[in-house]
Amino acid sequence: MITEHRVNELLVYSHQEGKLYWRHSRGGHLAGTEAGTIAECGYIIIKLDRKRYMAQRLIWLIEYGYVPRRVHRRDRNKLNNKITNLFDADAQTC
């Protein structure tokens, strides 16, 4: 699994937009451009160090320093990755 340090080396998270941007130009991506592509499943996927990660998991790692097994959205919109919309589904109780 990727580390919080490594993610912060590669990406910048915009709280206001709920999006990740490339920190530096690399592999055909320009610094400051939005990271990731929308996968067939509807989620944003970002390839880092030859592995694919769901954007919401990287955002959670940036914000809280760990990745829960399941990150869900309050509004169920797969593209809304604002941290205020995300929650650790494993930590929820009835």
C-alpha positions as CSV (number, residue, x, y, z in Angstrom):
1,M,0.0,0.0,0.0
2,I,1.2,3.5,-0.8
3,T,2.2,5.8,2.1
4,E,0.8,9.2,3.1
5,H,4.2,10.6,2.5
6,R,4.4,9.3,-1.0
7,V,0.9,10.5,-1.9
8,N,1.8,14.0,-0.7
9,E,4.9,13.9,-2.8
10,L,2.9,13.3,-5.9
11,L,-0.5,14.9,-5.4
12,V,-2.2,18.0,-3.9
13,Y,-5.7,17.8,-2.6
14,S,-8.2,20.6,-3.1
15,H,-10.6,20.6,-0.2
16,Q,-12.9,23.1,-1.9
17,E,-13.2,21.0,-5.1
18,G,-12.7,17.5,-3.7
19,K,-10.1,16.8,-6.4
20,L,-6.5,15.7,-6.6
21,Y,-4.0,17.4,-8.7
22,W,-0.5,16.5,-9.8
23,R,2.2,18.2,-7.8
24,H,4.9,17.8,-10.5
25,S,4.9,17.0,-14.2
26,R,5.4,13.3,-14.7
27,G,4.5,10.6,-17.2
28,G,2.6,12.8,-19.6
29,H,0.8,14.7,-16.8
30,L,1.4,18.4,-16.3
31,A,1.8,19.8,-12.8
32,G,-1.4,21.4,-11.6
33,T,-3.7,19.2,-13.8
34,E,-6.4,17.0,-12.3
35,A,-5.2,13.5,-11.5
36,G,-7.1,10.4,-12.4
37,T,-9.6,9.0,-14.9
38,I,-13.2,7.8,-14.4
39,A,-13.2,4.0,-14.5
40,E,-16.0,1.9,-15.9
41,C,-17.3,1.5,-12.4
42,G,-17.8,5.3,-12.1
43,Y,-15.1,6.0,-9.6
44,I,-12.0,8.1,-10.1
45,I,-8.9,5.9,-10.4
46,I,-5.3,7.3,-10.1
47,K,-2.2,5.3,-11.1
48,L,0.7,5.9,-8.8
49,D,4.0,3.9,-8.9
50,R,2.4,1.4,-11.3
51,K,-0.6,0.6,-9.1
52,R,-4.1,1.8,-9.4
53,Y,-5.9,3.5,-6.4
54,M,-9.3,4.9,-5.9
55,A,-9.2,8.7,-5.4
56,Q,-11.4,8.6,-2.3
57,R,-8.9,6.2,-0.5
58,L,-5.9,8.5,-1.4
59,I,-7.8,11.5,-0.1
60,W,-8.7,9.7,3.2
61,L,-5.0,8.8,3.5
62,I,-3.9,12.4,3.0
63,E,-6.4,13.7,5.5
64,Y,-6.3,11.0,8.2
65,G,-3.1,9.1,7.7
66,Y,-4.7,5.7,7.2
67,V,-6.9,3.9,4.7
68,P,-10.0,2.1,6.0
69,R,-11.3,-1.0,4.2
70,R,-14.3,0.9,2.9
71,V,-14.7,4.7,2.2
72,H,-18.3,5.6,1.3
73,R,-20.0,8.9,0.4
74,R,-22.9,10.5,2.2
75,D,-24.5,11.6,-1.1
76,R,-23.7,8.4,-3.0
77,N,-22.2,10.5,-5.9
78,K,-19.1,8.5,-7.0
79,L,-17.4,11.7,-8.2
80,N,-17.9,13.8,-5.1
81,N,-14.7,13.3,-3.2
82,K,-14.9,16.2,-0.8
83,I,-13.6,15.1,2.5
84,T,-16.9,16.3,4.2
85,N,-18.8,13.9,2.0
86,L,-16.6,10.8,2.7
87,F,-16.8,8.6,5.7
88,D,-15.1,5.4,7.1
89,A,-17.9,2.8,6.6
90,D,-16.2,0.5,9.0
91,A,-16.3,3.0,11.8
92,Q,-20.1,3.7,11.5
93,T,-22.5,2.3,14.0
94,C,-26.3,1.9,13.8
